[in-house]
Amino acid sequence: MNTLEIKNLNVSIDGQAILKDFNLTIPKGEVHALMGPNGTGKSTLAKVMAGHEDYTVESGEILLDGENILGKEADEISHAGLFLAFQYPMEIPGVSIANFIRAARQARLPEGEDINAVEYYKELYAKMDSLKMDRKFTARSLNEGFSGGEKKRCEILQMAMLEPKYCVMDETDSGLDIDALRIVSEGVNHMRSEERGFLVITHYQRLLDYIIPDVVHVMYDGRIVHSGDKELAKELESKGYDWVKEEFASASA
Amino acid sequence: MSDTDLQDQAIQVDTEKGNFSYPEDYEFDAGVGLNEETVKYISKVKNEDPWVLDFRLKALEIFNKKPMPTKWADTDLENIEFEKIRYYLSKGQVPARSWDDVPDDVKETFERLGIPEQERKFLAGVEAQFDSEASYSRMKEDLEKEGVIFVGSTEGLAKYPEIFKPYFGKVIPTSDNKFSALNSATFSGGSFIYVPKGVKLKQPLQAYFRINAENFGQFERTLIIADEGAEITYMEGCTAPKFETATLHSAVVELVALKNAKIQYITVQNWSSNVFNLVTKRGMADEGAEVKWIDCNIGSRLTMKYPGVVLKGQGARGEVLSIALANDGQHQDTGAKMMHLADNTTSNIISKSISIGEGRSTYRGQVHMPKHLKNCKNNTECDALLINTNSRTDTYPAITTRGQNNTVQHEASVSKVSAEQIFYMMQRGLSEGEAMSLAVNGFVNELMKAFPMEYSVELKRLIDMEMEGSVG
């Protein structure tokens, strides 16, 4: 039961199949990396898991600790414990980071209960400190005018504050310089625990030098074609994705 | 819907909370329709001086002659059935000075709206108008000692003609528009306020306008005079129940800020969706004086309101900050007018409108700087936010600038809350309605900082309510 399990997921957009009988199981306590060339369906997978409505789910299940979340509203999926760190976080003008995260926390409380503001800010500041975010950031509009690195740090801050059971990170390393990459990775590593599973989607091996995965999956043409340990990421890096295409194109055809 | 229930308990004034009415039981009733007899009846009940009756009858003539402004305005105006409206309803002429003396049904109405509680918390004085007349009026005693006058229009004209008559109908002449003429013929209630030289009110005075009867027209008349160096903040709130038939609210508000005086006038209206809200508001600012309108328009079927400032003296300042929220079936036609009549005058207009569903919002701005003036400045910003593709927004700025070193700056923007923004917020656990109201609150956030805290809290909750209801 303590798993995030994707079973025989078939997803299309405008009649074109994107995910094809996709299967993946992530037990709590593990970090799984999902790698693959552009256009193989990695981001589609992330959005479908989070309940995005632009995609047509043909069949399949996504079981979060045994409960099917496929077809639920995005906010229900969030409440069930799945967090998606976006590749391109949206800007919300006029809404401060502090107010946004507070609203998200409030939305999780039972009716009639309010957040303790003092404790909330204490926790928020501590987590910002560990992500080396200036406290002045709390008053800034969410993601508005942020650099790429600032946006990604802000995603990790939200992830830390909402304490999800499963974290899906979509290309969190894109747009990060080496210092930001280290800080973000530390933030993620700090959150690793027996109570939490991670799916780290990335195009490059670089991120996995900092967030050491338990399992690496290679995705191609809508499905996982190969899985291995952390060494697989290094092999991919040296051989390149052409190797994947050559090796697995025939299998998926 | 449980969230809505929760907000219901916390909120001071919201659309649902305003949606109740008590059985009608009026001592004075001018009947249905408008003619000379109606006007005479109102004047007689109020025991007015002959000059006031003359003023009313002339206004009625002008009202009858003036065409509806449908050449440029919403043709929905044609649907107002003047002959079916009741123009005067009251339970009595003298407002109580204690809530204990207010009739039970009226007292309960205002208690449900939270007025006595607000009075205790942060107000210097309150007037609560129920249909045509104020049921309750009270100001803190120390202000009375300082010579501040805070009374209804009838009492103001009867008791203090030497103060109010010189300015009455001068900032907004009867013939300004069809609805200012209608108000001038039928006015009742509203606030007449005089703040003596140098007196600065630390707390706001508040009026609350409540329509209880169906097919009713509320025509309050407000005149605020701040003498030299005086300062006052005045706030008004409005609600009405949801009746089947249209109700008319047509007020005239005149502000007079003498040399170096400051007047801030704040409106948070939350009319139900059957109310035609056609209001004329204008302030006059003398040398070094400041008039500031803060105007929030939520609800109503059609609102037409363009608060203005006549910048009459050197160095006068005028400001209009407005927020309009047009939901399904509503049209918020709002804006501002700035008339620069002296050198070194400055004006600022910030307008934010939100259109939801089939809601429509229109901005009309007029800035006038004639040729002979120097060093005048205007800044206009109008931003529109659209919540879905059926929403509509229009902007009609009219700016005339001549003269030397006069500068005008105009910025306008239209933005949308995108599906991707909503998805992002929902992924963090907010419901669709919560996500939308957060986006809307973000849109008006900067402007809300200009509001007194109590009102920005109330406004935020009103927006939340509107957004909760708008998610299908």
Interface residues (C-beta under 8 A of the other chain):
Chain A: A50 G51 H52 E53 E73 A74 D75 I77 S78 H79 F83 L84 F86 P89 M90 E91 I92 P93 G94 V95 N99 F100 I101 A103 A104 A107 R108 E111 G112 S141 Q158 L162
Chain B: S2 D3 L6 S415 S418 E420 Q421 F423 Y424 M425 M426 Q427 R428 G429 L430 S431 E432 E434 L438 A439 N441 G442 F443 V444 N445 E446
